[in-house]
Structures are given as structure tokens and as C-alpha cells.
Amino acid sequence: MKLIMSDLRDKDLLLQFTLRLGDDALILGHRLSEWCRNGPFLEEDIALSNIALDYIGRARMHYSYASDLSEGEKSEDDFAFLRECRDYQNFLINELPRGDFAQTMARQLILDVFYTLQLEQMSQSKDATLAAIAGKAIKETKYHLRRSTDWVLRLGDGTEESHNRLQAGFDAIWGYVPEMFEQDEVEEKLVKLGVAVNTKDLKPEWEKQIGAILKEATIDVPQQEWTVRGGRAGFHTEHLGHLLSELQYMQRSYPGLEW
């Protein structure tokens, strides 16, 4: 049974939060889909494409629930394909260009550890729908984490070039990490209601796990010399606009298509 929000304000907060989770999954899934036919070898090409589908499937579940919360005013297609750039509230790290394979694996490790911790707690959410989505997604994410960990270890402890590329990958995106652990009043209110996860509390365990993996991979943990944030407020990098121009092309060119 779905959690009954106490007032319209709470329901609006739940809708915003659900869309954020959908946006995170959709944008990252699209970025990973760009590896289709571009993977370093066939098996990895297929694996990355399948992981992209996992995220896109997760996005669809969140957008479908958001449509229910809007009482049918918006469809899942409307949320995915017919919003403007400023309406998306995904983490900025998810929208960054894929970079080379090492940078993709660096981002995946950062996010896979985060999502594993987040989804384990989200599966206990008082909102039954979000809990069910998290319960399904955590199974996929644990597999994603095993893969990204294996690749980080292989690249970090491989050749000089693979090591340097991986270090450069982490260095290039590390400033986008703090945003993952920050919360605004939307999420703070839902944490109090038992719906959302207090991501601030996840950071110590995330740092512990990431630190251990990077140490084994002989990669230095980057210094936090700069930070960029704003995704949750709709402020994005220039890259999201280019991504959406591709993602939304079919729906905007041929209105009325259904997912």
C-alpha cells in the first residue's frame, strides 16, 4: 500500500523526489548507452549496454509512479521526453560526457558504491512503491558494483597508461561527488517522513569503501580542491542540453509516441 501523504505539499515533495530518482537513472542510462558499439571489445560492449538498460528500466518505474502521483496529468513519456533542461534534477556527475573507458569506470565505481548504500536503505522506505523499486534495483546495482570494482582494479594495477588514465578519470570528476551527499528541504522533509534516505549519513561508509578499492588499485584518492553542484535545483552543465537534444529527438519530432 502506498504511503498516504498528509497534505498536498507532502505529495508534491514526493513527486519531486520520485522525479529526481528517475532523472538520475535516465540520464546515466543514456550516457552508458553511448558505449553501444563503442566498447573496448564485444563482451564489454554488451555488458555496458545491458547496464544502461537497467538504469533506463529503473527510470521508467520512477516516471510511471510519478505519473500516478500527478493523477494522470503527466505520463511517463512527458516526464522523460517533454521537459526542458532546467526541469531535470539529476546529479551533475550523471550527465558528464562518458570520456574514455577509464573515466566511465571511475564514475561507475563512485555511483555504484553510492547507489548500493542508498538503495539498501530505500528498500525500507515507508513509501511501498519506492521501496519496491529499490528492492529490485539493489540486485542489479550489486552486480554493477562487482563489475566496476573489478575494472578499477584491473586498470589501476595494469599498465602505466591504464593506471594514468584511471587516475585522470577520478581527478576529472571528483569535484562532482559532494553533491551526492547534500540535501535540500525536499529531501530533509521526506527523510523525517521515513520516505527518503539521509544521504549525509552514507558518506562515511562510502568514503571507507571507495578508499579501500582505490588503495588496492594503487590510485590516489583525489584532493577535494573544487566542487560543483546545482543539479537538484535544475542548474546543469552545458552537457545536459546536448544530451537531451538526442534523447528527446524522436518524441519532439513525432509527437504522441509512447515509451
Secondary structure, DSSP 8 states (H G I E B T S, - for coil): -----SSHHHHHHHHHHHHHHHHHHHHHHHHHHTTTTTSSSHHHHHHHHHHHHHHHHHHHHHHHHHHHHTTTSS-HHHHHHSS-GGG----HHHHS---SHHHHHHHHHHHHHHHHHHHHHHTT-SSHHHHHHHHHHHHHHHHHHHHHHHHHHHHHTS-HHHHHHHHHHHHHHGGGSGGGG---HHHHHHHHTTSS--GGGGHHHHHHHHHHHHHHTT------------GGGT---HHHHHHHHHHTHHHHHSTT---
